[in-house]
Amino acid sequence: MGRPVELTAEQREKLLEKGFKPVEIWVPRSDDATYRAEAARQAREAAKADAEDNAMSWVASVSGGVWDD
């Protein structure tokens, strides 16, 4: 894939003038076996919680009545 095309000095200056700031973001490699296994595990756990309807009951238990009238 390689690195993205770098901005010219003029393009960079225009973006800075508009209030933008440069940010570098590192993300996991989705082709890594360890990442894929963990993502699959989390997806299974989310599906299990949804099927058992535990997710919303957990949210209710930790919300402390924030949304109660």
Protein Blocks (a to p, Z undefined) as FASTA:
>chain_A
ZZaddddfklmmmmmmnopacdddddddfkbmklmmmmmmmmmmmmmmmmnommmmmmmm
mnnommpZZ
